[in-house]
Amino acid sequence: MIKSELISKIAEQNKLSKNDAERVISTFFNEITKALSEGNRVELRGFGVLSVRTRKPRLARNPKTGAKVEVAEKRVPFFKAGKNINAALNKTKK
């Protein structure tokens, strides 16, 4: 699903205009981004947890040239799925 499809579904299910739904979705994503950039954890019950992890600096290899490249320390987003998502993904048909 892409963002425009999500906006359409939210607008349709909640009888909102697409502009209003887009504002809701944009605010939602902006607030999550803001929280993560401040180093906070975002917990959405029934969905999962978004947090920030730090990757240590390391030596990598350029696959094209084979040359060694230093990769600086960086912060990356991390998502851990909640129980509901894991259950839905691993549901076995009987």
C-alpha atoms as a printed R data frame, in Angstrom:
   type eleno elety resid chain resno       x       y      z
1  ATOM     1    CA   MET     A     1   0.000   0.000  0.000
2  ATOM     2    CA   ILE     A     2   1.243   3.461 -0.803
3  ATOM     3    CA   LYS     A     3   0.467   6.725  0.971
4  ATOM     4    CA   SER     A     4  -2.170   7.856 -1.562
5  ATOM     5    CA   GLU     A     5  -4.052   4.546 -1.158
6  ATOM     6    CA   LEU     A     6  -3.990   4.941  2.616
7  ATOM     7    CA   ILE     A     7  -5.333   8.495  2.300
8  ATOM     8    CA   SER     A     8  -8.147   7.295  0.015
9  ATOM     9    CA   LYS     A     9  -9.150   4.491  2.407
10 ATOM    10    CA   ILE     A    10  -9.167   6.777  5.444
11 ATOM    11    CA   ALA     A    11 -11.180   9.415  3.591
12 ATOM    12    CA   GLU     A    12 -13.685   6.806  2.402
13 ATOM    13    CA   GLN     A    13 -14.112   4.981  5.724
14 ATOM    14    CA   ASN     A    14 -14.427   8.144  7.817
15 ATOM    15    CA   LYS     A    15 -16.409  10.287  5.374
16 ATOM    16    CA   LEU     A    16 -13.633  12.872  5.151
17 ATOM    17    CA   SER     A    17 -12.425  14.844  2.174
18 ATOM    18    CA   LYS     A    18  -9.160  13.617  0.711
19 ATOM    19    CA   ASN     A    19  -7.508  16.895  1.784
20 ATOM    20    CA   ASP     A    20  -8.560  16.358  5.407
21 ATOM    21    CA   ALA     A    21  -7.399  12.737  5.344
22 ATOM    22    CA   GLU     A    22  -4.079  13.798  3.817
23 ATOM    23    CA   ARG     A    23  -3.579  16.364  6.601
24 ATOM    24    CA   VAL     A    24  -4.283  13.684  9.221
25 ATOM    25    CA   ILE     A    25  -1.803  11.236  7.656
26 ATOM    26    CA   SER     A    26   0.858  13.922  7.168
27 ATOM    27    CA   THR     A    27   0.505  15.069 10.779
28 ATOM    28    CA   PHE     A    28   0.723  11.461 11.969
29 ATOM    29    CA   PHE     A    29   3.930  10.761 10.033
30 ATOM    30    CA   ASN     A    30   5.460  14.144 10.915
31 ATOM    31    CA   GLU     A    31   4.901  13.558 14.630
32 ATOM    32    CA   ILE     A    32   6.436  10.082 14.451
33 ATOM    33    CA   THR     A    33   9.433  11.481 12.556
34 ATOM    34    CA   LYS     A    34   9.807  14.311 15.067
35 ATOM    35    CA   ALA     A    35   9.676  11.922 18.041
36 ATOM    36    CA   LEU     A    36  12.255   9.586 16.508
37 ATOM    37    CA   SER     A    37  14.586  12.456 15.588
38 ATOM    38    CA   GLU     A    38  14.485  13.548 19.242
39 ATOM    39    CA   GLY     A    39  15.519  10.026 20.237
40 ATOM    40    CA   ASN     A    40  12.116   9.043 21.623
41 ATOM    41    CA   ARG     A    41  10.398   5.709 21.162
42 ATOM    42    CA   VAL     A    42   6.960   5.531 19.488
43 ATOM    43    CA   GLU     A    43   4.663   2.769 20.704
44 ATOM    44    CA   LEU     A    44   1.444   2.103 18.804
45 ATOM    45    CA   ARG     A    45  -0.547  -0.501 20.767
46 ATOM    46    CA   GLY     A    46  -1.611  -3.407 18.599
47 ATOM    47    CA   PHE     A    47   0.725  -2.328 15.789
48 ATOM    48    CA   GLY     A    48   4.307  -2.130 17.005
49 ATOM    49    CA   VAL     A    49   7.149  -0.036 18.339
50 ATOM    50    CA   LEU     A    50   9.386   2.345 16.413
51 ATOM    51    CA   SER     A    51  12.721   3.267 17.947
52 ATOM    52    CA   VAL     A    52  16.148   4.534 16.957
53 ATOM    53    CA   ARG     A    53  19.277   2.416 17.028
54 ATOM    54    CA   THR     A    54  22.844   3.567 16.548
55 ATOM    55    CA   ARG     A    55  25.129   1.748 14.157
56 ATOM    56    CA   LYS     A    56  28.801   1.879 15.039
57 ATOM    57    CA   PRO     A    57  31.354   3.163 12.527
58 ATOM    58    CA   ARG     A    58  32.823   0.389 10.398
59 ATOM    59    CA   LEU     A    59  34.870  -0.464  7.367
60 ATOM    60    CA   ALA     A    60  32.840  -1.488  4.336
61 ATOM    61    CA   ARG     A    61  33.698  -2.452  0.790
62 ATOM    62    CA   ASN     A    62  32.605  -0.712 -2.387
63 ATOM    63    CA   PRO     A    63  31.108  -3.617 -4.388
64 ATOM    64    CA   LYS     A    64  31.989  -1.996 -7.719
65 ATOM    65    CA   THR     A    65  35.678  -1.261 -7.078
66 ATOM    66    CA   GLY     A    66  36.429  -3.469 -4.093
67 ATOM    67    CA   ALA     A    67  37.979  -0.486 -2.293
68 ATOM    68    CA   LYS     A    68  37.574  -0.206  1.477
69 ATOM    69    CA   VAL     A    69  35.345   2.648  2.617
70 ATOM    70    CA   GLU     A    70  34.862   4.047  6.098
71 ATOM    71    CA   VAL     A    71  31.212   4.275  7.102
72 ATOM    72    CA   ALA     A    72  30.531   6.787  9.873
73 ATOM    73    CA   GLU     A    73  28.342   6.123 12.892
74 ATOM    74    CA   LYS     A    74  24.689   6.693 12.117
75 ATOM    75    CA   ARG     A    75  21.247   6.453 13.655
76 ATOM    76    CA   VAL     A    76  18.696   4.231 11.945
77 ATOM    77    CA   PRO     A    77  14.981   3.596 12.563
78 ATOM    78    CA   PHE     A    78  14.010   0.185 13.925
79 ATOM    79    CA   PHE     A    79  10.535  -1.367 13.902
80 ATOM    80    CA   LYS     A    80   9.362  -4.227 16.094
81 ATOM    81    CA   ALA     A    81   5.956  -5.581 15.115
82 ATOM    82    CA   GLY     A    82   3.277  -5.981 17.770
83 ATOM    83    CA   LYS     A    83   1.477  -9.154 18.754
84 ATOM    84    CA   ASN     A    84  -1.527  -8.475 16.512
85 ATOM    85    CA   ILE     A    85   0.584  -8.082 13.375
86 ATOM    86    CA   ASN     A    86   2.682 -11.155 14.135
87 ATOM    87    CA   ALA     A    87  -0.474 -13.199 14.746
88 ATOM    88    CA   ALA     A    88  -2.057 -11.997 11.494
89 ATOM    89    CA   LEU     A    89   1.091 -12.776  9.489
90 ATOM    90    CA   ASN     A    90   1.585 -16.209 10.998
91 ATOM    91    CA   LYS     A    91  -2.042 -17.351 10.965
92 ATOM    92    CA   THR     A    92  -2.252 -20.912  9.693
93 ATOM    93    CA   LYS     A    93  -5.209 -22.068  7.664
94 ATOM    94    CA   LYS     A    94  -6.941 -25.168  8.964
